[in-house]
């Protein structure tokens, strides 16, 4: 299982999360089994996606369907940052 962290600025966290939770079919196509969410008071969100197939995840992430969903959810496309979590540090 792989993990991908995505951060972004959104118009409104509560509205974004409500709409985000309607994309279950899209997430299934991305082989996502779990999503951990976080946000700030400044309308910045973070999602940690637990993914079975990174290639499938990125194929769908880069699709017009995902771009449309993000726009509808109020995501500032220019603010999106994507990180594949590929290292670990245990102090």
N, C-alpha and C positions, 0 to 999 in steps of 0.2 A: 504494500500500500504506500502510495506517495501522498505528500501534503503540498498544497499550493496556497500561499497567502496572497490575497488581493486586497489592496487598500484603495479607497476612492473618496472624493468629496461628493456629497449628495445635497439635493435641495432641502430635504427634511428627513431626518433619520426615521421617525415613526412612519411616515408615508412610504419611504423607501422599503423598510422592513415588511410592511404589510404587502406591498406589491412583490417583493423578492420572494416571499413565501408562496406565491402562486406559480412559480416556475419549476415545479416538481418534475414535469415531463422533460424539460430541457436538461435538468440536472441528471436524470436517469441516462440520457444520451451521453452525458459527460462521464459516466461511470462513478458518480459521486455517491458515497454511502453516508456521509455525515458532513455537516457544516457547522463550525463554531463561529459565532458572531460577536463583534464588539463595536463600540462607537465612542465618540467624544462629544462634548457639548458644542463643538464647532462644526457639527454635521459631517464628520469624517467617519467612515465605516471601515471595518476590517473583517474579512471572511477567511477562515481557514477551511479549505476544501480537502476532504479525505477522498482520494481518487484511486481507482483500481487500474486505470489505463491512461497514462499521461498523454499519449498521442491522441486518443479520442477526446480527452478533456480539451486540449488546445485546438483541435479541429473545430469543435463546437463553439469554443470561446471566440474564435475568429470568424464565426459565421454571421451572416446578416440577421439571422434570428436572434442571436445574442445581442447584437448591436441595437436592434429594435427594442428588446426587453430592457436593456440598460437605459435607453433614452426614455422609455415609458416610466421607469422607476426613478427618474430624476438624477441619474449619475452624470457627473461632469466627466466626459470621456477623456479629456486632456489630463485629468488628475489620477487616472488609473495606474497603479503600480502592481506588477505581478512578480512574485518570488516563488521559485520552487525550493521547498525546504529540503535540502540535501545533506545537511551536516548537523551534528549534535555536539553539545558540550555539557559534560556532567562534572560540575565542580567537586 
